[in-house]
């Protein structure tokens, strides 16, 4: 079940049951209830994706949003989120993109 869930998380198009194609279906509500850590990771993934997709924010706002996301990820005490937050923090934006 967890392996199928990982595929669903990585490929959201698989979450929708399409009658034209035999697409794998996972009951996410049941999965989240059984694995709250996985649910939290999925929600954090959606939040990070939303930060990247905001077209109205400038680089400074994006940097602040990413900092906030990293703080939340580290506070979750979930190793995968903590590791990814450290990975993100290892990158830096050029000074000319971030206005102080």
Backbone as ProteinMPNN parsed JSONL, in Angstrom:
{"seq_chain_A": "XXXXXXXXXXXXXXXXXXXXXXXXXXXXXXXXXXXXXXXXXXXXXXXXXXXXXXXXXXXXXXXXXXXXXXXXXXXXXXXXXXXXXXXXXXXXXXXXXXXX", "coords_chain_A": {"N_chain_A": [[0.826, -1.195, 0.0], [1.955, 1.275, 0.795], [3.928, 1.636, -1.157], [2.379, 1.994, -3.451], [1.138, 4.351, -2.669], [3.272, 6.145, -2.639], [3.764, 6.342, -5.373], [1.434, 7.627, -6.137], [1.65, 10.073, -4.817], [3.865, 11.156, -6.085], [2.97, 11.348, -8.672], [0.446, 13.052, -9.357], [-1.613, 12.946, -11.211], [-2.448, 10.378, -11.231], [-4.162, 10.141, -9.146], [-6.719, 10.647, -9.814], [-9.546, 8.859, -10.705], [-9.981, 7.579, -13.757], [-12.335, 6.765, -16.042], [-11.882, 6.074, -18.646], [-9.37, 4.995, -18.821], [-7.544, 2.422, -17.231], [-6.655, 3.395, -14.439], [-4.567, 3.274, -11.599], [-5.968, 3.453, -8.343], [-6.043, 5.014, -5.23], [-7.362, 5.243, -2.022], [-7.074, 8.115, -0.619], [-7.861, 9.444, 1.736], [-8.254, 7.336, 3.537], [-5.651, 6.324, 3.535], [-4.207, 8.523, 4.596], [-5.325, 8.618, 7.151], [-4.365, 6.258, 8.204], [-1.627, 6.641, 8.096], [-0.382, 9.183, 9.362], [2.028, 10.654, 9.279], [2.883, 10.422, 6.646], [0.777, 11.777, 5.473], [1.277, 14.356, 6.429], [3.728, 14.909, 5.198], [2.89, 14.909, 2.54], [1.143, 17.134, 2.544], [2.965, 19.17, 3.117], [4.5, 19.005, 0.829], [2.651, 19.907, -1.076], [2.383, 22.548, -0.187], [4.972, 23.538, -0.638], [5.088, 23.277, -3.396], [3.149, 25.151, -4.095], [4.439, 27.498, -3.357], [6.507, 27.614, -5.261], [4.969, 27.925, -7.542], [3.75, 30.392, -7.411], [3.241, 33.197, -9.205], [3.118, 35.851, -8.792], [4.768, 36.791, -6.86], [7.782, 38.4, -5.765], [11.364, 37.785, -5.868], [12.359, 38.162, -3.291], [10.119, 37.778, -1.639], [9.632, 35.113, -2.273], [11.943, 33.914, -1.261], [11.558, 34.423, 1.467], [9.21, 32.936, 1.896], [10.179, 30.382, 1.328], [12.065, 30.123, 3.381], [10.344, 30.099, 5.583], [8.893, 27.759, 5.014], [10.942, 25.871, 5.252], [11.537, 26.143, 7.978], [9.14, 25.185, 9.09], [9.234, 22.563, 8.128], [11.512, 21.576, 9.417], [10.679, 21.817, 12.058], [8.761, 19.871, 12.163], [9.892, 17.471, 12.808], [10.143, 15.264, 11.238], [12.116, 13.086, 9.586], [12.574, 12.914, 6.743], [11.48, 15.35, 5.815], [13.02, 17.146, 7.271], [15.583, 16.565, 6.299], [15.23, 17.321, 3.61], [14.697, 20.035, 3.901], [17.181, 20.928, 4.834], [18.655, 20.377, 2.557], [17.459, 22.17, 0.731], [18.185, 24.568, 1.951], [20.846, 24.574, 1.422], [21.215, 25.762, -0.964], [21.568, 28.99, -2.446], [20.309, 32.239, -3.237], [21.382, 34.526, -5.715], [22.677, 37.723, -4.708], [21.758, 39.885, -6.216], [19.224, 39.145, -6.942], [17.711, 38.99, -4.658], [16.359, 41.441, -2.81], [17.415, 43.47, -0.199]], "CA_chain_A": [[0.0, 0.0, 0.0], [2.804, 2.464, 0.837], [4.578, 1.816, -2.456], [1.378, 2.603, -4.351], [0.909, 5.719, -2.218], [4.4, 6.947, -3.105], [3.537, 6.625, -6.794], [0.346, 8.603, -6.226], [2.159, 11.364, -4.39], [4.778, 11.658, -7.117], [2.25, 11.546, -9.932], [-0.911, 13.373, -8.926], [-2.616, 12.607, -12.21], [-2.918, 9.03, -10.944], [-5.141, 10.176, -8.065], [-8.07, 10.71, -10.365], [-9.989, 7.634, -11.352], [-10.428, 7.9, -15.102], [-13.068, 5.616, -16.567], [-11.391, 5.715, -19.973], [-8.134, 4.234, -18.667], [-7.5, 1.691, -15.967], [-5.666, 4.087, -13.631], [-4.569, 2.838, -10.196], [-6.686, 4.361, -7.453], [-5.766, 4.833, -3.817], [-8.22, 6.055, -1.173], [-6.125, 8.931, 0.125], [-8.358, 9.718, 3.096], [-7.936, 6.152, 4.336], [-4.195, 6.269, 3.65], [-3.777, 9.57, 5.537], [-5.743, 8.221, 8.497], [-3.498, 5.167, 8.649], [-0.232, 7.095, 8.088], [-0.409, 10.646, 9.494], [3.31, 11.242, 8.87], [2.826, 10.505, 5.191], [-0.165, 12.86, 5.169], [1.961, 15.622, 6.694], [4.714, 15.08, 4.127], [2.142, 15.255, 1.333], [0.671, 18.513, 2.679], [4.135, 20.039, 2.991], [4.852, 18.991, -0.592], [1.722, 20.805, -1.77], [2.722, 23.92, 0.195], [6.196, 23.906, -1.349], [4.719, 23.424, -4.798], [2.427, 26.422, -4.213], [5.442, 28.569, -3.297], [7.185, 27.661, -6.56], [4.045, 28.285, -8.617], [3.269, 31.771, -7.279], [3.863, 34.035, -10.232], [2.973, 37.261, -8.426], [5.71, 37.21, -5.829], [9.148, 38.689, -6.205], [12.351, 36.835, -5.334], [12.476, 38.352, -1.853], [8.973, 37.09, -1.036], [9.841, 33.679, -2.441], [12.98, 33.521, -0.306], [10.93, 34.41, 2.789], [8.296, 31.792, 1.933], [10.998, 29.167, 1.414], [12.605, 30.081, 4.743], [9.237, 29.69, 6.452], [8.624, 26.354, 4.737], [12.049, 25.096, 5.835], [11.354, 26.146, 9.43], [8.041, 24.253, 9.382], [9.706, 21.202, 7.846], [12.429, 21.196, 10.49], [9.908, 21.703, 13.299], [7.912, 18.675, 12.1], [10.687, 16.348, 13.327], [10.07, 14.146, 10.288], [13.465, 13.052, 9.017], [12.565, 13.213, 5.311], [11.257, 16.789, 5.657], [14.183, 17.817, 7.827], [16.674, 16.395, 5.328], [14.968, 18.121, 2.412], [14.859, 21.441, 4.279], [18.621, 21.187, 4.832], [19.056, 20.369, 1.151], [17.04, 23.458, 0.155], [18.975, 25.646, 2.554], [22.211, 24.549, 0.884], [21.222, 26.637, -2.135], [21.392, 30.402, -2.132], [19.982, 33.086, -4.372], [22.333, 35.624, -5.905], [22.266, 38.942, -4.038], [21.05, 40.813, -7.097], [17.826, 38.719, -7.057], [17.048, 39.213, -3.366], [16.561, 42.818, -2.351], [17.425, 43.545, 1.274]], "C_chain_A": [[0.869, 1.256, 0.0], [3.518, 2.698, -0.483], [3.618, 2.442, -3.458], [1.141, 4.049, -3.979], [2.037, 6.626, -2.684], [4.231, 7.306, -4.574], [2.465, 7.685, -6.968], [0.854, 9.981, -5.867], [3.05, 11.963, -5.456], [4.065, 11.993, -8.414], [0.775, 11.789, -9.63], [-1.981, 13.017, -9.942], [-3.182, 11.207, -11.961], [-3.992, 9.026, -9.855], [-6.569, 10.184, -8.587], [-8.41, 9.403, -11.062], [-10.595, 8.019, -12.695], [-11.081, 6.655, -15.687], [-12.564, 5.174, -17.936], [-10.131, 4.859, -19.896], [-8.178, 3.524, -17.318], [-6.38, 2.272, -15.111], [-5.723, 3.564, -12.199], [-5.227, 3.884, -9.315], [-6.335, 4.015, -6.015], [-6.707, 5.759, -3.054], [-7.323, 6.865, -0.247], [-6.591, 9.23, 1.546], [-8.053, 8.548, 4.026], [-6.428, 6.073, 4.58], [-3.693, 7.288, 4.666], [-4.144, 9.2, 6.964], [-4.819, 7.14, 9.066], [-2.043, 5.62, 8.82], [-0.171, 8.618, 8.168], [0.909, 11.325, 9.1], [3.347, 11.422, 7.361], [1.88, 11.627, 4.759], [0.502, 14.214, 5.362], [2.992, 15.913, 5.604], [4.016, 15.519, 2.841], [1.654, 16.709, 1.388], [1.827, 19.501, 2.535], [4.598, 20.113, 1.53], [3.954, 19.945, -1.373], [2.023, 22.273, -1.443], [3.97, 24.397, -0.544], [5.909, 24.127, -2.832], [3.996, 24.764, -5.029], [3.395, 27.605, -4.177], [6.112, 28.721, -4.656], [6.275, 28.177, -7.659], [3.501, 29.7, -8.517], [3.98, 32.647, -8.289], [3.848, 35.51, -9.842], [4.0, 37.719, -7.406], [7.081, 37.505, -6.416], [10.1, 37.706, -5.515], [12.485, 36.949, -3.815], [11.336, 37.639, -1.118], [9.132, 35.576, -1.137], [10.877, 33.169, -1.438], [12.405, 33.452, 1.105], [9.993, 33.217, 2.935], [9.062, 30.475, 2.049], [11.62, 29.013, 2.798], [11.544, 29.581, 5.72], [8.919, 28.208, 6.273], [9.694, 25.48, 5.379], [11.922, 25.034, 7.357], [10.241, 25.178, 9.841], [8.482, 22.812, 9.2], [10.616, 20.708, 8.962], [11.687, 20.997, 11.813], [9.046, 20.438, 13.331], [8.575, 17.453, 12.72], [10.509, 15.08, 12.502], [11.378, 14.167, 9.513], [13.482, 13.443, 7.539], [12.373, 14.711, 5.068], [12.466, 17.574, 6.151], [15.357, 17.745, 6.858], [16.463, 17.271, 4.099], [15.111, 19.61, 2.712], [16.344, 21.809, 4.299], [19.165, 21.233, 3.406], [18.688, 21.696, 0.487], [17.887, 24.604, 0.68], [20.407, 25.68, 2.007], [22.339, 25.401, -0.378], [21.068, 28.073, -1.671], [21.055, 31.159, -3.404], [21.031, 34.176, -4.493], [21.785, 36.902, -5.269], [21.459, 39.876, -4.941], [19.58, 40.411, -7.295], [17.04, 38.985, -5.787], [17.382, 40.615, -2.898], [16.452, 42.86, -0.842], [16.78, 44.822, 1.743]], "O_chain_A": [[0.563, 2.21, -0.715], [3.697, 3.847, -0.889], [4.005, 3.322, -4.226], [0.96, 4.894, -4.855], [1.787, 7.763, -3.085], [4.516, 8.432, -4.98], [2.571, 8.544, -7.844], [0.526, 10.959, -6.54], [2.991, 13.167, -5.704], [4.526, 12.846, -9.172], [-0.037, 10.864, -9.644], [-3.138, 12.809, -9.575], [-4.274, 10.888, -12.43], [-4.664, 8.013, -9.66], [-7.503, 9.782, -7.894], [-7.654, 8.911, -11.9], [-11.613, 8.71, -12.749], [-10.44, 5.611, -15.81], [-12.789, 4.035, -18.345], [-9.854, 4.082, -20.809], [-8.803, 4.012, -16.375], [-5.283, 1.716, -15.059], [-6.81, 3.424, -11.638], [-5.05, 5.082, -9.534], [-6.335, 2.844, -5.635], [-6.837, 6.932, -3.402], [-6.866, 6.366, 0.782], [-5.774, 9.262, 2.466], [-7.643, 8.748, 5.169], [-5.985, 5.791, 5.693], [-2.851, 6.966, 5.504], [-3.366, 9.438, 7.888], [-4.532, 7.121, 10.263], [-1.307, 5.034, 9.614], [0.065, 9.279, 7.157], [0.895, 12.464, 8.634], [3.791, 12.455, 6.861], [2.154, 12.339, 3.792], [0.314, 15.12, 4.55], [3.106, 17.049, 5.144], [4.503, 16.404, 2.138], [1.743, 17.431, 0.395], [1.681, 20.547, 1.903], [5.033, 21.165, 1.063], [4.427, 20.699, -2.223], [1.931, 23.138, -2.315], [4.017, 25.53, -1.021], [6.432, 25.06, -3.441], [4.216, 25.424, -6.044], [3.197, 28.596, -4.881], [6.268, 29.838, -5.15], [6.746, 28.8, -8.611], [2.85, 30.17, -9.45], [5.198, 32.814, -8.224], [4.496, 36.329, -10.493], [4.095, 38.911, -7.117], [7.481, 36.932, -7.429], [9.681, 36.9, -4.684], [12.699, 35.948, -3.132], [11.559, 36.98, -0.103], [8.807, 34.846, -0.2], [10.697, 32.109, -0.838], [12.721, 32.532, 1.86], [9.979, 32.559, 3.975], [8.651, 29.569, 2.774], [11.695, 27.905, 3.328], [11.822, 28.741, 6.576], [8.703, 27.488, 7.247], [9.377, 24.456, 5.985], [12.172, 23.99, 7.958], [10.38, 24.442, 10.817], [8.153, 21.943, 10.008], [10.508, 19.564, 9.402], [12.031, 20.11, 12.594], [8.647, 19.986, 14.404], [7.894, 16.506, 13.113], [10.699, 13.969, 12.997], [11.705, 15.158, 8.859], [14.332, 14.232, 7.127], [13.036, 15.282, 4.202], [12.884, 18.548, 5.523], [16.042, 18.741, 6.624], [17.405, 17.89, 3.603], [15.595, 20.366, 1.871], [16.721, 22.884, 3.831], [20.039, 22.043, 3.096], [19.499, 22.282, -0.231], [18.258, 25.506, -0.071], [21.095, 26.696, 2.118], [23.447, 25.722, -0.807], [20.497, 28.332, -0.612], [21.46, 30.776, -4.501], [21.516, 34.691, -3.485], [20.577, 37.14, -5.287], [20.57, 40.581, -4.464], [18.775, 41.219, -7.757], [15.826, 39.184, -5.838], [18.539, 40.937, -2.624], [15.495, 42.339, -0.27], [16.694, 45.064, 2.947]]}, "name": "protein", "num_of_chains": 1, "seq": "XXXXXXXXXXXXXXXXXXXXXXXXXXXXXXXXXXXXXXXXXXXXXXXXXXXXXXXXXXXXXXXXXXXXXXXXXXXXXXXXXXXXXXXXXXXXXXXXXXXX"}
